[in-house]
Amino acid sequence: MSEQLPPTSPDAPAYRPHRPAKPVGEVEPHHTGDGTYDPADMYFTADPPEEPPFAAQPPEPRLDRASALVAALILTALLAMAGWTTAALALTRDPAPARATARPSATAVAPARSAVPPAPSLAEVPCGPAATLARRHGLTGVQSLPAATLDGSEAEPRLKLRCSLSSEQFDLSVDLLRSPDPEAVAEFFEFHRGSAVDGTGGTALPGVGDRAFVTEDGATAGGRATVGVDVTGNHRAMSIVGTTSGGYATADARALLVAMAEAYLTAR
């Protein structure tokens, strides 16, 4: 007797007959891995007509070591090319804007003047040169008494000063006239020259003004000696007279007075 097949439609999947199930009493146990027998049914029904077969799962993608190395090399090359491109652009860029910003501004503020004050003049410090040289030559206990008058016009100022200086070794006085009038300077010089120590017989001092004389009092009393220096030149006339004491050598006193005369001739 032949088996009747069920009618099929064009949309129905191909019919696959089921394998007939074996009766339960005829199930044969099969050997398992632990040495026992499993009486479970060894028959199954695969791919029933009403259920499609399970799709196979694709393997998970994995990146092997060679592919990772190649990718790293490619990335490194791309980064290097980017750096070279940036450097090339920097070298070819026009540096004119940078130079323009480095130029000083046309409206820059002028540098401030020096904060160092100018040196005081003889009218402000009449005893400045005398006191400075006295200490430089080793005099101690130096004290000074200045006096100065400044008159005349602004274009032709006339300065007349007197400085009295005392120390433990040397006492002296300085008289100076600075004037643009040469006749007034000559008159001042002759007056002090005639009243200087001994008045005559002075020794000329070349290189110190137009007329420079130094005189010494030959008469000494108690270890004291008087030295005078008279100078005229540079529209100035001056007379310095000093008396030594305490064993101060006459030669040292003379050198000190000559140095003072030169300082007063050049001071402003």
Sequence and secondary structure as in RCSB ss.txt:
>XXXX:A:sequence
MSEQLPPTSPDAPAYRPHRPAKPVGEVEPHHTGDGTYDPADMYFTADPPEEPPFAAQPPEPRLDRASALVAALIL
TALLAMAGWTTAALALTRDPAPARATARPSATAVAPARSAVPPAPSLAEVPCGPAATLARRHGLTGVQSLPAATL
DGSEAEPRLKLRCSLSSEQFDLSVDLLRSPDPEAVAEFFEFHRGSAVDGTGGTALPGVGDRAFVTEDGATAGGRA
TVGVDVTGNHRAMSIVGTTSGGYATADARALLVAMAEAYLTAR
>XXXX:A:secstr
         TTS           GGG   EE TTS EE S      S TTS             HHHHHHHHHHH
HHHHHHHHHHHHHHHHHS  HHHHHHHS  TT       SS     TTT TTHHHHHHHHHTT  S EEEEEEEE
EE SSSEEEEEEEEEE SSEEEEEEEEE S HHHHHHHHHHHHHTSSSSS  EE TTSSSEEEEEE    SSS  
EEEEEEEETTEEEEEEEEE TT  HHHHHHHHHHHHHHHHH  
